[in-house]
Amino acid sequence: MGPLVYYCRWRGVQLRLRGRDEHAVWGQLVERGREDGEERAESFRFDLHTWELWLGDPPGRRLQLDELGVVESEEPAPDVSSSADD
């Protein structure tokens, strides 16, 4: 879980754990606005074996972290726009 803790420290966000199993931890990353003090929470899921951090509601954005919590690669959330309106 070290890479996730480091990631949060580098980003200045609070880590709120909501659950854990042998493969992953999940919860919210909380950032406070500098000017207004408002909290902005984003859900996450972190794979303890691969160090993949999924941000947002599934399917979310994927970040690959290294052992120090630095983002090595990033994949945007897939476009899930509906074609029903077409």
C-alpha positions in Angstrom: 0.0 0.0 0.0 3.1 2.2 0.2 2.8 3.5 -3.4 -0.7 4.7 -2.8 0.3 6.5 0.4 3.2 8.2 -1.4 0.9 9.2 -4.3 -1.5 10.9 -1.8 1.4 12.7 -0.1 2.8 14.0 -3.4 -0.7 15.2 -4.5 -1.7 16.6 -1.1 -4.9 14.6 -0.8 -6.3 12.7 2.1 -6.9 8.9 1.8 -10.2 7.6 3.1 -10.3 3.9 3.1 -13.7 2.3 2.7 -12.7 -1.4 2.3 -9.9 -3.8 1.8 -9.4 -7.4 0.7 -6.3 -9.5 -0.1 -6.0 -7.9 -3.6 -7.1 -4.3 -3.3 -8.1 -1.3 -1.2 -10.8 1.2 -2.1 -12.3 4.4 -0.9 -12.0 8.1 -1.6 -9.2 10.5 -2.3 -10.2 13.9 -0.8 -8.8 17.2 -1.8 -9.6 20.5 -0.1 -10.0 23.7 -2.1 -7.3 26.2 -1.3 -9.6 29.2 -1.5 -13.0 28.0 -0.4 -12.0 25.0 1.8 -14.6 22.8 0.0 -13.9 19.1 -0.1 -13.8 17.3 -3.4 -13.9 13.5 -3.2 -13.0 11.0 -5.9 -13.6 7.3 -5.6 -10.6 5.0 -6.1 -9.5 1.4 -6.2 -5.9 0.4 -5.8 -4.5 -3.0 -6.7 -2.0 -4.1 -4.1 -0.2 -6.5 -6.4 0.1 -4.5 -9.7 0.1 -0.9 -8.1 -2.7 0.1 -10.5 -4.8 3.0 -9.2 -8.3 3.3 -10.7 -9.8 6.8 -10.3 -13.5 7.6 -10.6 -16.5 5.4 -11.0 -16.0 2.2 -13.1 -14.8 2.3 -15.7 -12.4 4.9 -14.5 -9.1 6.4 -15.4 -6.1 4.0 -14.7 -2.8 5.2 -13.3 0.2 2.9 -13.1 2.3 3.8 -10.0 5.9 2.9 -9.2 7.1 2.0 -5.7 7.4 5.7 -4.8 3.9 6.6 -5.9 5.0 8.3 -9.1 2.7 7.9 -12.1 4.5 5.8 -14.7 1.6 5.7 -17.2 -1.9 6.9 -17.4 -4.9 5.6 -19.4 -8.0 7.9 -19.6 -11.4 6.5 -18.8 -13.0 4.8 -21.8 -15.6 6.8 -23.7 -18.9 5.3 -22.5 -21.2 7.7 -24.4 -24.3 6.0 -25.5 -25.1 5.6 -29.2 -28.8 5.4 -28.4 -29.2 9.1 -29.2 -27.7 8.7 -32.7 
